[in-house]
Amino acid sequence: MPTRRAATADGIRRRPKDRKAQIARVAAEAFSKRGYHAVGMDDIAAQLDITATALYRHYTNKYDLFRAAVLTLGQQLVDATAFVDDETDSLAPAAQQERVVGAVIDVAIANRDRGGLYRWEGRYLQGDDQAQLMTQIRLVNRRIQRSLRQLRPTLSSADRWMLSAGVLSVAGSVADHRAKLPVGQIRTLLSGVAADILAAQLPTAAEAAEQPVVVPRPVAEPDTVGRYEAVLQKSLVLFDQQGYHETSMGEIAAAVGIPTSAIYRYFAGKQDILSAVFHRGADRISGELASGLAGVADPAEALQRLVAAYVASSFASPELAYVYYTERVNLSAADQDMLRNVQRSTIDSWARLLISARPDLSEGQARFTVHAAMALVVDLGRLVAYQDSAQVQAVVRRLMHVTLGV
């Protein structure tokens, strides 16, 4: 809804004192929902029922507004967890851990409509601004790890980072979907999952060595797979590395080793390539679901098979999941509807299995839990750069199991 000037007793509409903060909130929501490139200053001004000229009194350009919106969200996490660095704080480690987790989750819930901004759109920050966001996130991770060091002193640094990043991922996952639950239930559910993650017993190197490891699939050369397939693969890599809008048809053609005009024999434009990538991904997810459920009567066992397949496919094709979260807003309306329907169907299937394995969960709680588990794989995968390591992949699988509670 537009944020109008407040009307006073004399009938004159006056500019709210927190106008700049209002602009940042509305902009963050718009950027999060539609993506940085799809939102213009006029769009934000219209939502606020002000002129673009009035907007420029507070922010010099769209990037300036975008930067403020992203870093303000990051700063909220920093401010909410600042008590951890207070030398006068006398909380016991367990109480401190509970408080810091609750603070992170509260910020995520309060910014649910805007959280996708720093999770997925923050990559458009430039230079020092990108570094500042990374500094904010590292600081919050270290604050989560403060009590973890005391409660679990034998954990390695790598394991502490996996666990603290897992907590941030579970909290941030609420921005990735629109499933509904009362706020109190969301907080209780995510707090329980986060506590389980921080208490998780991670697989040892010996245990991990006995488990399967997936090596990321190399991008095949055009003469191996054909031009159509090469265009899809090279496009996906470029969309992941530099973003859909920053990738030109000429760059895709150069990566494949063909003239730009040759791409148009297969695709009408860049959006068609993105659509084909996502259709391919939807087919893969559907196939994995069918395979995971085939001949399995026990829901917990079925979920374990689905977890193994999900982690394997994510590590085999690491670009796909990230591009799904970051670039789906660039699809046509019809393709966005298709993708939402496929995702909803997949989540519903996982949620039904989860409820069968854990009857204590409601339908809504099961959906939130499944979304959290899937987000965990993407976030942790990127944290470790999708290493083709048995140890890393075993840890991700374990934490996915912990998140689901199976």
C-alpha positions in Angstrom: 0.0 0.0 0.0 1.2 3.6 -0.7 2.6 5.4 2.4 0.9 8.7 2.3 1.8 11.9 4.1 0.0 12.1 7.5 -3.0 14.4 7.6 -3.0 16.9 10.5 -5.8 18.7 12.2 -5.6 21.6 9.8 -6.0 19.2 6.8 -2.5 19.7 5.5 -0.5 16.6 4.5 2.9 16.7 6.0 6.0 14.7 5.2 6.5 11.9 7.8 9.6 12.4 10.0 10.8 8.9 9.0 10.3 9.4 5.2 13.9 8.2 4.4 13.4 5.0 6.4 10.0 4.5 4.8 11.5 4.8 1.3 14.2 2.2 2.2 11.6 -0.2 3.5 9.4 0.1 0.4 12.4 -0.2 -1.9 13.7 -3.2 -0.1 10.4 -5.0 -0.5 10.2 -4.1 -4.2 13.8 -5.1 -5.0 13.3 -8.4 -3.0 10.1 -9.3 -4.8 10.9 -8.2 -8.4 14.7 -8.0 -8.5 17.1 -5.0 -8.7 16.9 -4.5 -12.5 13.1 -4.7 -12.7 12.5 -1.8 -10.2 12.8 1.8 -11.2 12.7 4.9 -9.1 9.3 5.8 -10.5 7.9 2.5 -9.3 9.1 3.2 -5.8 7.8 6.8 -5.8 4.4 5.5 -7.0 4.2 3.1 -4.1 4.9 5.9 -1.7 2.5 8.3 -3.4 5.3 10.8 -3.9 7.1 12.2 -7.0 10.3 10.9 -8.2 11.8 14.3 -7.5 10.9 13.9 -3.9 12.6 10.5 -3.9 15.8 12.1 -5.2 15.9 14.4 -2.2 16.8 11.4 -0.1 18.8 9.2 -2.6 20.9 10.3 -5.5 20.0 7.3 -7.8 18.6 3.8 -7.8 21.9 2.2 -6.8 22.2 4.5 -3.8 18.7 3.5 -2.7 19.5 -0.2 -3.3 22.7 0.0 -1.3 20.9 1.6 1.6 18.2 -1.0 1.6 20.5 -4.0 1.5 23.0 -2.7 4.1 20.2 -1.6 6.4 18.9 -5.2 6.5 22.4 -6.5 7.2 22.8 -3.8 10.0 19.6 -5.0 11.6 21.2 -8.4 12.1 24.3 -6.7 13.5 22.4 -4.5 15.9 20.1 -7.4 17.1 23.1 -9.5 18.0 25.3 -6.7 19.4 24.7 -7.8 23.0 27.1 -10.8 22.4 30.0 -8.3 22.3 28.9 -6.5 25.5 31.5 -7.3 28.1 29.0 -6.7 30.9 26.6 -9.4 29.5 26.6 -12.2 32.1 24.5 -14.7 30.2 25.6 -18.3 30.5 26.7 -19.8 27.1 23.4 -21.8 26.6 21.3 -18.8 27.4 23.4 -16.6 25.1 23.0 -19.1 22.3 19.2 -19.2 22.7 19.1 -15.4 22.8 21.3 -14.8 19.7 19.3 -17.4 17.7 16.1 -15.8 18.7 17.4 -12.4 17.7 18.4 -13.6 14.2 15.0 -15.3 13.7 13.1 -12.3 14.9 14.9 -10.1 12.4 14.3 -12.6 9.6 10.5 -12.8 10.4 10.2 -9.0 10.7 11.8 -8.6 7.3 10.2 -11.6 5.5 9.0 -9.5 2.6 12.4 -7.9 2.3 14.9 -10.7 3.3 15.4 -11.9 -0.3 17.1 -8.6 -0.9 20.3 -9.4 1.0 20.0 -13.1 0.5 19.9 -13.0 -3.3 20.0 -9.5 -4.7 23.0 -8.4 -2.6 25.3 -9.7 -5.3 24.6 -6.4 -7.2 26.4 -4.4 -4.6 29.7 -2.9 -5.8 33.2 -2.9 -4.4 33.3 -1.6 -0.8 29.5 -2.0 -0.4 29.8 -5.7 -1.2 32.6 -6.0 1.3 30.6 -4.2 3.9 27.7 -6.7 3.5 30.1 -9.6 3.8 31.6 -8.0 7.0 28.1 -7.7 8.5 27.3 -11.4 7.8 30.7 -12.6 9.1 30.2 -10.6 12.3 26.8 -12.2 12.9 28.3 -15.7 12.2 31.0 -15.1 14.7 28.5 -13.9 17.3 26.6 -17.2 16.9 29.8 -19.1 17.2 30.8 -17.3 20.5 28.6 -19.5 22.7 29.3 -22.5 20.4 33.0 -22.3 21.2 32.2 -22.6 24.9 29.5 -25.2 24.6 31.4 -27.4 22.0 35.1 -26.6 22.3 36.2 -29.6 20.2 34.5 -28.4 17.0 36.8 -27.3 14.3 36.6 -23.8 12.8 35.1 -25.3 9.6 32.4 -27.1 11.5 31.5 -24.0 13.5 31.1 -22.0 10.3 28.9 -24.7 8.8 26.7 -24.7 11.9 26.4 -20.9 12.3 25.7 -20.5 8.5 23.1 -23.2 8.9 21.3 -21.2 11.5 21.4 -18.1 9.3 20.1 -20.1 6.4 17.2 -21.6 8.3 16.2 -18.2 9.6 16.6 -16.6 6.2 14.6 -19.3 4.4 11.3 -17.6 5.4 12.1 -15.0 2.7 12.1 -17.7 0.0 8.5 -18.7 0.1 5.0 -17.6 1.0 3.8 -20.5 3.2 1.7 -19.2 6.1 1.9 -19.8 9.9 1.2 -17.6 12.9 4.4 -15.7 13.8 4.7 -17.4 17.1 4.7 -20.8 15.5 7.3 -19.7 13.0 9.6 -18.5 15.7 9.1 -21.7 17.8 9.6 -24.0 14.8 12.7 -22.2 13.5 14.2 -21.8 17.0 13.9 -25.6 17.5 15.5 -26.4 14.2 18.3 -23.9 14.8 19.0 -25.4 18.2 19.1 -28.9 16.7 21.6 -27.7 14.1 23.9 -26.2 16.7 23.8 -29.4 18.7 24.2 -31.7 15.6 26.9 -34.4 15.8 28.7 -34.0 12.5 30.1 -37.0 10.6 33.7 -37.8 11.2 36.2 -38.0 8.3 36.1 -41.8 8.6 32.3 -41.9 8.5 32.2 -39.5 5.6 34.7 -41.6 3.6 32.2 -44.4 3.6 29.5 -42.3 2.0 29.1 -41.3 -1.7 30.6 -38.1 -3.0 29.4 -36.2 -6.1 31.8 -34.4 -8.3 30.3 -31.2 -10.0 29.5 -31.9 -13.6 32.0 -30.1 -15.9 30.4 -27.9 -18.6 30.7 -30.0 -21.8 32.2 -28.6 -24.9 29.8 -27.8 -27.9 31.3 -30.6 -30.0 30.5 -33.1 -27.3 26.9 -32.2 -26.5 25.7 -30.2 -29.5 25.0 -26.5 -29.8 21.6 -26.5 -28.1 22.8 -28.2 -25.0 26.0 -26.1 -25.0 24.0 -22.9 -25.1 21.9 -24.1 -22.1 25.0 -25.1 -20.1 27.1 -22.1 -20.8 24.2 -19.7 -20.2 23.5 -21.3 -16.8 27.2 -20.8 -15.8 27.2 -17.2 -16.9 23.9 -16.4 -15.2 25.3 -17.8 -12.0 28.6 -16.0 -12.3 27.5 -12.5 -13.3 23.7 -12.4 -13.3 21.0 -12.7 -16.0 20.9 -9.0 -16.8 24.7 -8.7 -17.0 25.0 -11.5 -19.4 24.5 -10.7 -23.1 23.7 -13.0 -26.0 27.1 -12.1 -27.4 28.8 -13.4 -24.3 26.8 -16.7 -24.4 27.7 -17.1 -28.1 31.4 -16.5 -27.3 31.4 -19.0 -24.5 29.9 -21.6 -26.8 32.1 -20.6 -29.7 29.5 -19.7 -32.2 28.2 -16.5 -33.9 25.5 -14.7 -31.9 23.1 -15.2 -34.8 23.4 -19.0 -34.4 21.7 -18.9 -31.0 18.5 -17.6 -32.6 18.2 -20.9 -34.4 17.3 -22.5 -31.1 16.0 -19.6 -28.9 14.0 -16.5 -29.6 15.9 -14.6 -26.9 17.7 -14.7 -23.6 14.4 -15.2 -21.6 13.7 -18.3 -23.7 17.1 -19.7 -22.6 16.3 -19.0 -19.0 12.9 -20.7 -19.4 14.5 -23.8 -21.0 17.0 -24.0 -18.1 14.2 -23.9 -15.5 12.0 -26.4 -17.4 15.0 -28.7 -17.5 15.4 -28.3 -13.7 11.7 -28.9 -13.1 11.9 -32.2 -15.0 15.0 -33.2 -13.0 13.2 -32.5 -9.7 10.2 -34.4 -10.8 12.3 -37.4 -11.8 14.2 -37.4 -8.5 11.0 -37.4 -6.6 9.6 -40.3 -8.6 12.8 -42.3 -8.1 13.0 -41.5 -4.4 9.5 -42.7 -3.8 9.6 -45.8 -6.0 9.2 -49.0 -4.0 9.6 -47.4 -0.6 6.9 -47.7 2.0 8.6 -46.1 5.0 8.3 -42.3 4.8 11.5 -41.7 6.8 13.4 -43.9 4.4 11.9 -42.1 1.4 12.9 -38.8 2.9 16.5 -40.0 3.4 16.6 -41.1 -0.3 15.2 -37.7 -1.3 17.8 -35.9 0.8 20.6 -37.9 -0.8 19.3 -37.2 -4.3 18.8 -33.5 -3.5 22.3 -32.9 -2.2 23.8 -35.0 -5.0 22.1 -33.0 -7.7 22.9 -29.7 -6.0 26.6 -30.5 -5.8 26.6 -32.0 -9.4 24.9 -28.9 -10.9 25.6 -26.1 -8.3 24.6 -23.2 -10.6 21.0 -24.3 -11.1 19.7 -23.9 -7.5 21.3 -20.5 -7.1 20.0 -19.2 -10.5 16.6 -20.5 -9.5 16.5 -18.3 -6.4 18.1 -15.3 -8.0 16.7 -15.1 -11.6 13.2 -16.6 -11.5 11.8 -13.0 -11.4 13.1 -12.6 -15.0 10.9 -15.3 -16.4 7.6 -14.5 -18.2 4.5 -14.5 -16.1 3.4 -17.9 -17.5 6.8 -19.5 -16.8 6.8 -18.0 -13.3 3.4 -19.6 -12.7 4.7 -22.9 -14.0 7.7 -22.8 -11.8 5.7 -21.9 -8.7 3.3 -24.8 -9.4 6.2 -27.3 -9.8 7.8 -26.0 -6.6 4.5 -26.2 -4.7 3.9 -29.7 -5.9 7.4 -30.7 -4.8 7.2 -29.1 -1.4 3.8 -30.7 -0.9 5.2 -34.1 -1.7 8.1 -33.7 0.8 5.7 -32.2 3.4 3.3 -35.2 3.2 6.2 -37.6 3.7 7.5 -35.5 6.6 4.1 -35.5 8.3 3.9 -39.3 7.9 7.3 -39.6 9.5 6.6 -36.9 12.1 2.9 -36.7 13.0 3.7 -34.0 15.5 4.0 -31.5 12.6 1.0 -29.6 11.1 0.8 -29.1 7.3 2.1 -25.6 7.6 5.0 -26.5 9.9 6.0 -29.3 7.6 6.2 -26.8 4.6 8.3 -24.4 6.6 10.6 -27.2 7.6 11.0 -28.5 4.1 11.8 -25.0 2.7 14.4 -24.6 5.5 16.1 -27.9 4.6 16.2 -27.0 0.9 17.6 -23.5 1.5 20.3 -25.1 3.8 21.7 -27.0 0.9 22.1 -24.0 -1.3 23.5 -21.7 1.4 26.0 -24.3 2.8 26.9 -25.4 -0.7 27.9 -21.9 -1.6 29.7 -21.4 1.7 32.0 -24.3 0.8 32.0 -23.6 -3.0 30.4 -26.9 -3.6 33.6 -28.8 -2.8 33.7 -32.3 -4.2 34.7 -33.6 -0.8 33.1 -36.5 1.0 33.4 -34.7 4.3 31.6 -31.6 3.2 28.8 -33.4 1.4 28.3 -35.7 4.4 28.0 -32.7 6.7 25.4 -31.1 4.4 23.3 -34.3 4.3 23.5 -34.6 8.0 22.3 -31.1 8.6 19.5 -31.6 6.1 18.4 -34.6 8.1 18.7 -32.7 11.3 16.6 -29.9 9.9 13.9 -32.3 8.8 14.1 -34.2 12.0 14.4 -37.6 10.3 
